Amino acid sequence: MAKPASRQSSGSITDQLFAPPTRGSWRIMLPVWLVLLALLWLGLHFGVDHRAVAGGVLLLGFLSSALAWLVGVIGLVPLVGPLIIKVLAIPIIWLLNAIGYLVSFIAIRRGYSQDVLTYRGLTVALIVGIVIGYILGKLI
């Protein structure tokens, strides 16, 4: 008799990569995060290109599911954790940040670097204010 379809592909690499988290996964993910942080520090300490370090850490974080684990850990914080995760998922926050980077790039090219610092500070303050307002609005 044939095995069920879910049993036939249990050994494939995609099933292993996208398996749901198991109890005790912190025993694996905590050392993974320590290695990622150590690689980040070593790369910045020895003067490796910042883009290469950031790309390597993001790639390792995605492949090891460490970023998803970190989001899950943040979500476990009572009351505030789920709200932070919801706020990070709001597309308008990402859109505001992307527009800010685009405007900053154009302004720096034209020689307005001091104004860009002021503008980016205001943008970060606006985004942080939106996040805090959203959290307080949900709590009150």
Secondary structure by P-SEA (a helix, b strand, c coil): ccccccccccccaaaaaaccccccccccaaaaaaaaaaaaaaaaaacccaaaaaaaaaaaaaaaaaaaaaaaaaaaccccaaaaaaaaacaaaaaaaaaaaaaaaaaaaacaaaaaaaaaaaaaaaaaaaaaaaaaaaac
